[in-house]
Amino acid sequence: MIPGTTGYNRPSFTSAAVMTAGLPSFQQVSVIDLIRYGGSRFNSAGLTFGHSFDNALDEATQLVLHALHLPHDLSPVYGAAKVTEPELADVLALFQRRIDERVPAAYLTGEAWFAGLSFKSDARALVPRSPIAELITSGFEPWLGERDVERVLDLCTGSGCIAIATAHYQPNWNVTGIDLSDAALSLANENRERLQTPNVVLLKSNLFEALGGQHFDLIVTNPPYVTNAETDALPAEYAHEPELGLRAGDDGLDLALRILRDAPAHLTGNGLLICEVGEAEQALTRLLPELPLTWIEFKVGQMGIFVVERADLVEHHARIRELADARG
Ligand SMILES: C[S@@+](CC[C@H](N)C(=O)[O-])C[C@H]1O[C@@H](n2cnc3c(N)ncnc32)[C@H](O)[C@@H]1O
């Protein structure tokens, strides 16, 4: 940490001078210098990455471009451009907050990219980062096959990223996004406006409770799936996110089992459930070894996301219900 600076306070020119100790004078600092400097500071401070970008230099790039009001796809030729002293102060203040407060970069910039789309992101909901983005941009193929899709449900929608991105790429589908959190739903509504997706309906509900007899051809969900022990031990960055989006019992499966139990009542005849359980994958296959879950292979490998057909959920319903009911 640079001595003499604190979190929220935007530094004055004087404190900027203190902060730049070790940097060349401001007339000589370029955009690329700042990115390199931020990357080094973030690494040496031991920050945790992975909310949007998985490394220090990409996060530094995101923060620098945001503070300089430059587009995220800025041509590299501008990397050599020098920054002004006020710009330098703005960038360093943002770096300092990232380091001191461990705020995820997306909350500092107010923006997260998901499925190639720009979402508003703040502490009302988790930073969008699900690998389900890859399924959305590939039209959920090959999983949908010959199925006709009219209605899709995104359970646990958070910022609305899965529902809204799906609706964006499939304008003929009607997508319902559900969340229990009023705060998350208010952010999702803002994202619905931002991305102009009138084919999305957002609803407050405890999982399927408010849906009555509605049926969907596809249910997609990224529910909370972090175990109690893991939630308690998460790096400081995660403390800025709502715990309701993370904690899911001793084995991470409290929500997933309820979803597996109740999904058949809301899926059409040959409907599909796609569900993310992350590292709770092993616990789930231990509990339900006979249930034919297909674990999806992503570009980067398996990510704890399965697809299952309604017929298989119906066949194994008794055992799933027993497990889910035992959790109250
Ligand atoms: C892991 S976050 C996923 C958010 C978003 N789908 C995404 O991928 O970024 C899980 C979401 O589930 C919501 N949630 C937790 N328990 C719920 C429940 N019982 N019913 C509906 N939503 C719930 C949380 O508020 C949170 O927004």
The ligand as a Gaussian input file, in Angstrom:
#p B3LYP/6-31G(d) Opt

LIG

0 1
 C      -25.116000     -17.723000      -7.542000
 S      -26.223000     -16.338000      -7.625000
 C      -26.498000     -16.366000      -9.358000
 C      -26.935000     -15.077000      -9.943000
 C      -26.948000     -15.058000     -11.472000
 N      -27.823000     -16.076000     -12.009000
 C      -25.555000     -15.221000     -12.024000
 O      -25.272000     -16.240000     -12.640000
 O      -24.729000     -14.316000     -11.829000
 C      -27.657000     -17.036000      -6.911000
 C      -28.885000     -16.152000      -6.800000
 O      -29.906000     -16.945000      -6.159000
 C      -30.729000     -16.119000      -5.380000
 N      -31.428000     -16.972000      -4.419000
 C      -30.962000     -17.511000      -3.276000
 N      -31.892000     -18.267000      -2.688000
 C      -32.997000     -18.198000      -3.475000
 C      -34.306000     -18.778000      -3.398000
 N      -34.667000     -19.576000      -2.397000
 N      -35.190000     -18.509000      -4.401000
 C      -34.839000     -17.698000      -5.432000
 N      -33.609000     -17.118000      -5.556000
 C      -32.711000     -17.374000      -4.586000
 C      -29.751000     -15.116000      -4.783000
 O      -30.416000     -13.939000      -4.386000
 C      -28.761000     -14.897000      -5.944000
 O      -29.125000     -13.767000      -6.691000

